[in-house]
Amino acid sequence: MRLLQRVDLGLWIALLAIPATADAQVIPVNFLELVAAADSIVVAEAIDSRPEWVTTGQSRVIVTRITFRITKTFKGTERLLLPLEFLGGTVGNVRQEVSGVPTFDIGDRAVLFVTGTRAASPIVGHSQGRFPINIAPDGSEYVTLADKRAFSSVNQIGSPITVSSVAIPTMTLSAFQARIEDVVNVQ
């Protein structure tokens, strides 16, 4: 039998003795805000995942340390590997989940907007700064929002969900990379 523990984001922040701020809320972030808030922007592949118990004060929580192989850096220090720590995970028969914190399987590829701020998730906007890389039937690569919704323009990032009667074209990885480079070069 699996024991499921849900850890409230506010509790985690209190455990870390970080004052509660607006950062504790998941507020939609647009593309320009993502780029500005990120210390690093990279194309990455998850190559290792290690969940473990950590003690914070008198409490124990599970964190998952994921190592990413970096194939392209748009902003921040260039490196081959990037280790990141996320609140939550599974150790033995105990699983802790934190709403809004992304999870990664080995082999997952994504464009990541990473912040150096200590939080439940090092991804800007908890999971909003994660853009999974997908492969179309024709072999081309495209990105989606963290919730797997398609988008065709960076102006749609952080916007309310709209329903369209026509299929939304997808943002190709190369087009997304070009928009990132344009904004980073201006900043």
Disulfide bonds with the S-S distance in Angstrom:
none
